[in-house]
């Protein structure tokens, strides 16, 4: 295995820590909303880089939201019903109740860990 210069090692470690931080933050949001959020059923009304979901609030307003992360919008069918958890004080703070959205933070954590380990375990140049 060829040696890796220190700046590249530090870059890998930094990227890994950033990915792990993002994964941790997304995981906390998902768990918080699952525990304390309000459950709602929405409908996929559009496709973008993520599914656009419309759901009703208790006061009768309809809200269109798009998740910040997850699979592409074409993974869901127009008109498909999806459940989500949202913060009643800030309905824009929400997560879709899908396996993909439950697992995504773990992928960020895993890839971040792999980057950190790659940076730490790569042989150092002389």
PEJO-V317412 format. One record per residue. SS is DSSP state (H for helix, E for strand, C for the rest). PHI is phi as a letter, one per 20 degrees, with the letter a starting at -180 (999 if undefined). BURIAL is I if it has 24 or more other ideal C-beta (glycine too) atoms within 12 Angstrom, else O. Layout:
BEGIN
SS:PHI:BURIAL
SS:PHI:BURIAL
END
This chain:
BEGIN
C:999:O
C:f:O
C:f:O
E:d:O
C:f:O
H:g:O
H:g:O
H:f:O
H:f:I
H:f:O
H:f:O
H:f:I
H:f:I
H:f:O
H:f:O
H:f:I
H:f:I
H:f:O
H:f:I
H:f:I
H:f:O
H:f:I
H:f:I
H:f:O
H:f:O
H:f:I
H:f:I
H:f:O
H:f:I
H:f:I
H:f:O
H:f:O
H:f:I
H:f:O
H:e:O
H:d:O
C:e:I
E:e:I
E:e:O
E:b:I
E:d:O
E:c:I
E:c:I
E:f:I
E:d:I
E:a:O
E:d:O
C:c:O
C:f:O
C:b:I
E:f:I
E:e:I
E:d:I
E:d:I
E:b:I
E:e:O
C:e:O
C:g:O
C:e:O
C:n:O
C:f:O
E:d:O
E:c:I
E:d:O
E:c:I
E:c:I
C:f:I
C:f:O
C:b:I
C:p:I
C:f:O
C:f:O
H:f:I
H:e:O
H:f:O
C:d:I
C:e:O
C:g:O
C:n:O
C:f:O
E:e:O
E:c:I
E:e:I
E:b:I
E:d:I
E:c:I
E:e:I
C:f:O
C:e:O
E:b:O
E:f:I
E:f:O
E:e:O
E:b:I
E:c:I
E:f:I
C:e:I
C:c:I
H:f:O
H:f:I
H:f:I
H:f:O
H:e:O
H:g:I
H:g:I
H:f:I
H:f:O
H:f:I
H:f:I
H:f:O
H:f:O
H:f:I
H:f:I
H:f:O
H:f:I
H:f:I
H:f:O
H:f:I
H:f:I
H:f:O
H:e:O
C:f:I
C:f:O
E:e:O
C:f:O
C:f:O
END
